[in-house]
Structures are given as C-alpha cells and as structure tokens.
Amino acid sequence: METNVPHRKPRIIVMALSIGILATLLFVFLNANLAYASGLVRVSSNESLDIQFISASTNDSGTGIDPGQAVHVGQCTAVLGEKRVDFGVYNGYPNYQCTLSVRLKNLSEQTVRLQRVEADIPDELMIIQPDLSGGLILQPDEEVALEFVLQIHQNAEENAKYRFSVQLVFEEFNQ
C-alpha cells in the first residue's frame, strides 16, 4: 500500500541545522563583550610645512562579514580631514580588528621627513603601525600610503569606550 505523503526528513534536517547555526552565531554575539573605540591619526609639523591626508578608508564598512571572522558584528569608519583622520570602531569585540588605510601627501615646497610617532593607546587596544624603521622622507608633492591595524584585546570591557591617538610629527629635511 503506497501513500502520497511526501517524506519530510530532509527538510527537517536542513531546518534543524539552520537553527543550530543561527543559535551558535547568536550565542557568540550575545556573549561578546562589545566595545567601542575612537581616536584619530594626526599629522603635525611647524607652520611652514604642509603635509595632509588626501584619502582614508577602512576594510570593514559594516556591510559584510568582519575581516578574518565568520560573523558580521563590528564596523570601522574613517572620516578624512586635512591634518587628521577620525577613526572609529563600533561593536568591536575581543580579537576584532580592522585596518585604516590612508594616503598622505607633502604639499610643502621642501622635503620633509618623519621625525617621530607619538601614540596614546589604552591597554585594551593594540595598534600596529606601518613599519617606518627605514625612515619616511617625502619630496614636494610626493604621496605615501600607510596602514594602521587596530585590534581589540581580550581584556576590553563590555560597552566600554576607548580613546586613542597617533600623531605623525614631521620636520623639514635638509639633505
């Protein structure tokens, strides 16, 4: 005796698997200690020099999966100014990281070099700066691309707001 009742086992298995995956992602999200970080990357020099940011972007605009992760929770923003870039992290969580990419241009009439980098970064964050061990010298109208990677550490507190700053101090370079 045959029946015309379709077999529902495959649909039930797919639904159960989907619910399990969703529950796991929800559990990870709810147990994440979301943190917020904001700060700026600045350029400073004496008044006769003109070094400016000409572009800024991040690798996590908030529209897709977080970089290096399997979830979409965090987001990074970059707001461009002439002498500064405001960098923000929203819904960051332990081990979340994003990259700030900037282009810097020497609009001065003289050659400049990076004298030092001053950073004020709380222990809950880590900022990996570009390797400038060989020095950074910019001729007039020369541009350079730099990347800063921000990572949130495990000790970040839930719903905490962290501030940081990185200052690139330039001086005139006499060859």
SULZIUR-V812826 format. One record per run of one state. SS is the DSSP state (alpha for helix, beta for strand, coil for the rest). FROM is the first residue (numbers start at 1). LEN is the number of residues. If there is no record, write none. Layout:
((SS | FROM | LEN) (SS | FROM | LEN))
//
This chain:
((coil | 1 | 8) (alpha | 9 | 23) (coil | 32 | 3) (beta | 35 | 10) (coil | 45 | 6) (beta | 51 | 8) (coil | 59 | 16) (beta | 75 | 6) (coil | 81 | 3) (beta | 84 | 9) (coil | 93 | 4) (beta | 97 | 10) (coil | 107 | 5) (beta | 112 | 9) (coil | 121 | 4) (beta | 125 | 4) (coil | 129 | 8) (beta | 137 | 2) (coil | 139 | 4) (beta | 143 | 10) (coil | 153 | 7) (beta | 160 | 13) (coil | 173 | 3))
//
